[in-house]
Amino acid sequence: MSKKTSVYWALALTVLMLASVVAGCGGDKKPAPAAATDIKIGANWELTGGQATFGQSSVNGAKLALKEVNAAGGVIGKKITLVVADNKSEPSESTNAITKLITQDKVVAVLGAVTSSNTLAASPVAHANKIPFVSNTATNPKVTVEDGKVKPFAFRACFIDPFQGTVMANFASKSMKVKTAAIYVDQSSDYAKGLAQFFEEGFVKAGGKVVSKEAYLQKDKDFKSTLTKIKAANPETIFVPGYYEEVGLIVKQARELGYNGPMIGGDGWDSPKLVEIAGKDALKNTFFSNHYAADDKDPAVVKFVADYKKEYNQTPDALAALAFDATMMIVDAIKRANSAEPQKIRDALEQTKGLKVVSGVITLDANHNPVKSAVVIEVKDGQLVFKEKVNP
């Protein structure tokens, strides 16, 4: 080898060594991948779009649960990693999100989605791949049962719309003692339509009369013409089953039109954005059904609220609480199955019984739904205040 050739190879080797150092120390560092022994759970939640606060609260609740689980040594000797996908508050994106989680990220179970429409869109993918999922807050009965058949891989941590609708029907007729009601429903939402149906059935059964029924669509902004028609029917209360973005505007515009009667709804109202959109004065004399109350004195709730405030510097809503609970349902199933195999997790989930969580004690019925209590929340001076508890 000539001297010239030797110099050439020496320089080449030096360049290669420098490139190796730069690659190892510089540039954008990617987070370390999950350890091969970790158990990966997916989360298909609404992180952007019309229900973004729901998804963000859900992620916070799940992360808090897994922080507690992993700090205690994990489950079956392994840590649990949460892999999050944004469904952008759209059913089609929910299908894409769960497909990615299952086929690319190789999760063994999935949390979410939040809304019924997005959960129903994701459900066929989970079943086709035999991956169990637990929705924290999808309340439509079809999430777990359709055409009279139980969906084997579908579970939830929340009560369902027939119970929630009946709770608010009874609250209106018995606690508020009203005889007439109007229903203003989000026609684009499976959740809202189901809740409206069960409220009407319960209210009429209790002796009430529905004097007006109107509809709107998600992302509508101007509700005044329809609210004027509703006001003309002179209902003693207006039931608005929908999500906080539209509900906030509906309440605000109803008050601007001079309707001062009680306005009531379901758990889709539960968001800090509700007060921002409607204003605290407009929300006087409003009530909605929910899964838990942050001011409940139950020790499990007190601990959860304190831990959540310490972690995120804010009071947890029901979405966070139920995401915590749904996560614990999967953790409990893995523990009892002594396995991270999806089929064994599914089998164990089906046998969930007496599991103490933030929102109560979860025992799943034959339809994969928990038998649990509901609470009615009053919005008072811009704060969510416990009004009463309703047992199943």
C-alpha positions as CSV (number, residue, x, y, z in Angstrom):
1,M,0.0,0.0,0.0
2,S,1.5,3.4,-1.0
3,K,1.9,6.3,1.4
4,K,-0.8,8.2,-0.5
5,T,-3.2,5.3,-0.2
6,S,-2.5,5.0,3.5
7,V,-3.3,8.7,4.1
8,Y,-6.6,8.3,2.1
9,W,-7.8,5.4,4.2
10,A,-6.8,7.1,7.4
11,L,-8.9,10.2,6.4
12,A,-11.9,8.0,5.5
13,L,-11.7,6.2,8.8
14,T,-11.6,9.5,10.6
15,V,-14.7,10.8,8.8
16,L,-16.6,7.6,9.6
17,M,-15.7,7.9,13.3
18,L,-16.8,11.5,13.4
19,A,-20.1,10.7,11.7
20,S,-20.8,8.0,14.2
21,V,-20.2,10.5,17.1
22,V,-22.5,13.1,15.5
23,A,-25.2,10.5,15.0
24,G,-25.0,9.4,18.6
25,C,-24.8,12.8,20.2
26,G,-26.4,15.4,18.0
27,G,-29.7,16.2,16.2
28,D,-33.2,15.5,17.4
29,K,-33.3,12.7,20.0
30,K,-36.2,10.3,19.7
31,P,-37.7,9.0,22.9
32,A,-36.4,5.6,23.9
33,P,-38.7,2.8,22.7
34,A,-40.7,0.7,25.1
35,A,-38.7,-2.1,26.6
36,A,-39.3,-5.5,25.0
37,T,-40.8,-6.7,28.2
38,D,-43.3,-3.8,28.5
39,I,-47.0,-4.4,28.0
40,K,-48.4,-1.9,25.4
41,I,-52.0,-0.6,25.8
42,G,-53.4,1.7,23.1
43,A,-55.6,4.8,23.6
44,N,-57.9,6.0,20.8
45,W,-59.1,9.4,22.1
46,E,-60.3,12.8,20.9
47,L,-57.2,14.9,21.3
48,T,-58.2,17.6,18.7
49,G,-61.5,18.6,17.2
50,G,-64.9,19.2,18.7
51,Q,-64.4,17.0,21.8
52,A,-60.7,17.7,22.4
53,T,-61.0,18.5,26.2
54,F,-62.6,15.0,26.6
55,G,-59.6,13.3,25.1
56,Q,-57.1,15.4,26.9
57,S,-58.7,14.6,30.2
58,S,-58.9,11.0,29.4
59,V,-55.2,10.8,28.6
60,N,-54.4,12.5,31.9
61,G,-56.5,10.0,33.8
62,A,-55.0,7.0,32.1
63,K,-51.4,8.3,32.6
64,L,-52.1,8.9,36.3
65,A,-53.4,5.3,36.7
66,L,-50.4,3.8,34.9
67,K,-48.0,6.0,36.9
68,E,-49.5,4.5,40.1
69,V,-49.4,0.9,38.7
70,N,-45.9,1.1,37.4
71,A,-44.6,2.8,40.6
72,A,-45.9,-0.3,42.4
73,G,-44.0,-2.6,40.2
74,G,-46.3,-2.9,37.2
75,V,-48.4,-6.0,36.6
76,I,-47.3,-9.6,36.2
77,G,-43.7,-8.4,36.5
78,K,-43.9,-5.9,33.6
79,K,-44.4,-2.2,33.2
80,I,-47.3,-0.9,31.1
81,T,-46.7,1.6,28.3
82,L,-49.5,3.8,26.9
83,V,-49.6,4.4,23.2
84,V,-51.9,7.3,22.3
85,A,-53.6,7.9,18.9
86,D,-55.7,11.0,18.1
87,N,-59.0,10.3,16.4
88,K,-59.6,14.0,15.8
89,S,-63.2,13.8,17.1
90,E,-64.2,12.1,13.8
91,P,-65.6,8.6,13.3
92,S,-63.5,7.9,10.2
93,E,-60.3,9.0,12.0
94,S,-61.3,6.8,15.0
95,T,-61.2,3.8,12.6
96,N,-57.8,4.9,11.4
97,A,-56.5,5.5,14.9
98,I,-57.4,2.0,16.2
99,T,-56.1,0.4,13.1
100,K,-52.7,2.0,13.7
101,L,-52.7,1.0,17.3
102,I,-53.5,-2.6,16.6
103,T,-51.6,-3.3,13.4
104,Q,-48.5,-1.0,13.8
105,D,-48.1,-0.5,17.5
106,K,-49.1,-4.0,18.4
107,V,-51.1,-3.1,21.5
108,V,-52.8,-5.9,23.5
109,A,-55.9,-3.8,24.5
110,V,-57.3,-0.4,23.7
111,L,-58.8,2.4,25.8
112,G,-61.5,4.6,24.2
113,A,-63.0,6.2,22.3
114,V,-64.8,8.8,24.3
115,T,-67.9,9.4,22.3
116,S,-70.3,6.8,21.2
117,S,-70.0,7.6,17.4
118,N,-66.3,7.3,17.5
119,T,-66.4,4.1,19.6
120,L,-68.9,2.5,17.2
121,A,-66.7,3.4,14.3
122,A,-63.6,1.7,15.9
123,S,-65.4,-1.3,17.2
124,P,-65.3,-3.5,13.9
125,V,-61.6,-3.1,13.7
126,A,-61.1,-4.3,17.3
127,H,-63.4,-7.3,16.7
128,A,-61.8,-8.2,13.4
129,N,-58.4,-8.3,15.1
130,K,-59.7,-9.9,18.4
131,I,-58.3,-7.0,20.6
132,P,-60.4,-6.0,23.6
133,F,-61.3,-2.4,24.1
134,V,-62.8,-0.5,27.1
135,S,-64.5,2.8,26.4
136,N,-64.4,5.1,29.4
137,T,-67.5,7.1,28.4
138,A,-69.4,5.8,25.3
139,T,-72.9,5.4,26.7
140,N,-74.9,4.3,23.6
141,P,-76.2,0.7,24.2
142,K,-75.0,-0.4,20.7
143,V,-71.3,-0.1,21.8
144,T,-71.5,-3.5,23.5
145,V,-74.8,-5.0,22.2
146,E,-76.1,-4.8,18.6
147,D,-79.0,-6.7,17.0
148,G,-79.4,-8.6,20.3
149,K,-75.9,-9.9,20.4
150,V,-73.1,-9.1,22.8
151,K,-70.0,-7.9,21.1
152,P,-67.3,-10.1,22.6
153,F,-64.4,-7.6,22.7
154,A,-66.3,-4.5,23.7
155,F,-66.5,-3.2,27.3
156,R,-67.1,0.1,29.0
157,A,-66.5,1.8,32.4
158,C,-69.6,4.0,32.3
159,F,-73.3,3.5,32.7
160,I,-75.5,3.5,29.5
161,D,-78.0,5.9,28.0
162,P,-81.2,4.1,29.1
163,F,-80.1,4.6,32.7
164,Q,-78.8,8.1,32.2
165,G,-81.9,9.2,30.3
166,T,-84.1,7.8,33.0
167,V,-82.0,9.6,35.7
168,M,-82.6,13.0,34.1
169,A,-86.3,12.2,33.4
170,N,-86.9,11.4,37.0
171,F,-84.8,14.4,38.2
172,A,-87.0,16.6,36.0
173,S,-90.3,15.2,37.1
174,K,-89.6,14.4,40.8
175,S,-86.8,16.8,41.9
176,M,-87.7,19.8,39.7
177,K,-91.4,18.8,39.7
178,V,-91.9,20.0,36.1
179,K,-94.7,18.7,33.9
180,T,-93.6,19.9,30.4
181,A,-90.3,19.7,28.6
182,A,-88.7,20.4,25.2
183,I,-86.0,18.3,23.7
184,Y,-83.2,19.9,21.6
185,V,-81.1,17.1,20.2
186,D,-77.8,16.8,18.2
187,Q,-79.1,14.9,15.2
188,S,-75.5,14.0,14.1
189,S,-74.7,12.1,17.3
190,D,-75.7,8.5,18.2
191,Y,-75.1,9.5,21.9
192,A,-77.5,12.5,21.8
193,K,-80.2,10.7,19.9
194,G,-80.2,7.7,22.2
195,L,-80.2,9.9,25.3
196,A,-83.1,12.0,23.9
197,Q,-85.1,8.8,23.3
198,F,-84.7,7.4,26.8
199,F,-85.3,10.8,28.4
200,E,-88.6,11.2,26.5
201,E,-89.7,7.6,27.4
202,G,-88.9,8.1,31.1
203,F,-90.4,11.6,31.3
204,V,-93.7,10.6,29.7
205,K,-93.9,7.5,31.8
206,A,-93.5,9.7,34.9
207,G,-96.5,11.8,33.8
208,G,-94.7,14.5,31.9
209,K,-95.4,15.9,28.4
210,V,-92.9,16.8,25.7
211,V,-94.2,20.0,24.1
212,S,-91.4,20.5,21.5
213,K,-88.7,18.5,19.8
214,E,-86.1,20.1,17.6
215,A,-82.7,19.1,16.2
216,Y,-79.3,20.7,15.4
217,L,-76.0,19.4,14.0
218,Q,-72.5,19.4,15.5
219,K,-70.5,22.5,14.6
220,D,-73.7,24.6,14.2
221,K,-73.2,28.1,15.7
222,D,-76.5,29.9,15.5
223,F,-79.4,28.3,17.4
224,K,-81.7,31.3,17.9
225,S,-84.3,30.6,15.4
226,T,-84.9,27.1,16.7
227,L,-84.7,28.2,20.3
228,T,-87.4,30.9,19.5
229,K,-89.7,28.1,18.4
230,I,-88.9,26.1,21.5
231,K,-89.5,29.1,23.8
232,A,-92.9,29.7,22.1
233,A,-94.0,26.2,23.2
234,N,-93.5,27.4,26.8
235,P,-91.7,24.3,28.2
236,E,-90.8,24.3,31.9
237,T,-87.4,22.8,31.1
238,I,-85.3,22.1,28.0
239,F,-83.4,18.9,27.8
240,V,-80.2,19.3,25.6
241,P,-78.4,16.0,25.1
242,G,-75.2,17.0,23.4
243,Y,-71.5,18.0,23.7
244,Y,-70.2,21.0,25.5
245,E,-69.2,23.1,22.4
246,E,-72.8,23.3,21.0
247,V,-74.4,23.1,24.5
248,G,-72.5,26.1,25.7
249,L,-73.8,28.2,22.8
250,I,-77.3,26.8,23.1
251,V,-77.5,27.8,26.8
252,K,-76.0,31.2,26.1
253,Q,-78.4,32.0,23.2
254,A,-81.4,30.6,25.1
255,R,-80.7,33.1,28.0
256,E,-80.2,35.9,25.5
257,L,-83.7,35.2,24.1
258,G,-85.2,35.4,27.6
259,Y,-85.6,31.7,28.5
260,N,-84.7,31.5,32.2
261,G,-86.1,28.0,33.0
262,P,-83.9,25.1,34.0
263,M,-81.9,23.6,31.2
264,I,-80.7,20.0,31.7
265,G,-78.5,17.5,29.9
266,G,-76.2,14.5,30.0
267,D,-72.5,13.8,30.7
268,G,-71.5,15.4,27.4
269,W,-71.8,18.7,29.2
270,D,-68.8,17.9,31.4
271,S,-65.9,20.2,30.3
272,P,-64.2,23.3,31.6
273,K,-64.9,24.8,28.2
274,L,-68.7,24.8,29.0
275,V,-68.3,27.8,31.4
276,E,-66.0,29.6,29.0
277,I,-68.5,29.2,26.1
278,A,-71.7,29.9,27.9
279,G,-70.6,32.2,30.7
280,K,-71.3,31.4,34.4
281,D,-74.4,33.7,34.5
282,A,-76.1,31.8,31.6
283,L,-75.4,28.5,33.4
284,K,-77.5,29.4,36.4
285,N,-80.3,26.9,36.9
286,T,-78.6,24.2,34.8
287,F,-78.1,20.5,35.7
288,F,-76.7,17.4,34.0
289,S,-76.2,13.7,34.8
290,N,-72.6,12.5,35.4
291,H,-70.5,9.6,36.5
292,Y,-68.8,11.1,39.5
293,A,-68.6,14.4,41.4
294,A,-65.2,15.9,42.3
295,D,-66.6,17.1,45.6
296,D,-67.8,13.7,46.6
297,K,-66.4,12.7,50.0
298,D,-65.8,9.1,49.1
299,P,-62.2,8.3,50.1
300,A,-61.4,6.9,46.6
301,V,-62.6,10.2,45.0
302,V,-60.7,12.3,47.6
303,K,-57.5,10.5,46.8
304,F,-57.9,10.7,43.1
305,V,-58.7,14.4,43.1
306,A,-55.7,15.1,45.3
307,D,-53.3,13.0,43.1
308,Y,-54.7,14.5,39.9
309,K,-54.3,18.1,41.2
310,K,-50.8,17.4,42.2
311,E,-50.0,15.9,38.8
312,Y,-51.8,18.4,36.6
313,N,-52.7,21.4,38.7
314,Q,-56.4,21.2,37.9
315,T,-59.6,19.5,39.1
316,P,-60.3,16.3,37.3
317,D,-63.6,16.0,35.4
318,A,-65.6,12.8,34.9
319,L,-63.7,12.0,31.7
320,A,-60.4,11.8,33.6
321,A,-62.0,9.7,36.4
322,L,-63.5,7.2,34.0
323,A,-60.3,6.9,32.0
324,F,-58.5,6.1,35.2
325,D,-61.2,3.5,35.9
326,A,-61.1,2.0,32.4
327,T,-57.3,1.7,32.7
328,M,-57.6,0.0,36.0
329,M,-60.2,-2.5,34.5
330,I,-57.6,-3.6,31.9
331,V,-54.8,-3.7,34.5
332,D,-57.0,-5.8,36.8
333,A,-57.9,-8.2,33.9
334,I,-54.2,-8.7,33.0
335,K,-53.5,-9.4,36.7
336,R,-56.3,-11.9,37.0
337,A,-55.4,-13.5,33.7
338,N,-51.7,-13.6,34.6
339,S,-51.2,-12.9,30.9
340,A,-50.9,-10.1,28.4
341,E,-52.5,-12.2,25.6
342,P,-55.5,-10.3,24.2
343,Q,-57.9,-13.2,24.3
344,K,-57.1,-13.9,28.0
345,I,-57.4,-10.2,28.8
346,R,-60.9,-10.3,27.1
347,D,-61.9,-13.4,29.1
348,A,-60.8,-11.8,32.4
349,L,-62.6,-8.5,31.6
350,E,-65.8,-10.3,31.1
351,Q,-65.5,-11.6,34.7
352,T,-64.8,-8.2,36.3
353,K,-66.6,-8.2,39.6
354,G,-66.4,-5.9,42.7
355,L,-63.5,-3.8,41.3
356,K,-63.3,-0.6,43.5
357,V,-62.4,2.4,41.3
358,V,-62.9,6.1,41.5
359,S,-66.5,6.2,40.2
360,G,-67.7,3.4,42.4
361,V,-67.6,-0.4,42.4
362,I,-67.6,-2.1,38.9
363,T,-69.2,-5.4,38.3
364,L,-69.9,-6.0,34.6
365,D,-73.3,-7.5,33.7
366,A,-73.9,-10.0,30.9
367,N,-73.8,-7.1,28.3
368,H,-70.4,-5.9,29.4
369,N,-71.9,-2.8,31.1
370,P,-71.1,-1.8,34.7
371,V,-73.9,-1.7,37.2
372,K,-73.2,1.6,39.0
373,S,-74.7,4.8,40.4
374,A,-75.1,8.2,38.6
375,V,-74.9,11.7,40.0
376,V,-76.7,14.9,39.1
377,I,-74.4,18.0,38.9
378,E,-75.6,21.6,39.3
379,V,-73.6,24.4,37.6
380,K,-73.4,27.0,40.3
381,D,-71.3,30.2,40.0
382,G,-69.4,28.5,37.2
383,Q,-68.5,25.5,39.4
384,L,-69.8,21.9,39.1
385,V,-71.5,21.1,42.4
386,F,-72.8,17.7,43.5
387,K,-76.7,17.8,43.6
388,E,-77.8,14.2,44.2
389,K,-76.9,10.6,43.7
390,V,-79.1,8.1,41.8
391,N,-78.7,4.4,42.3
392,P,-79.4,1.9,39.5
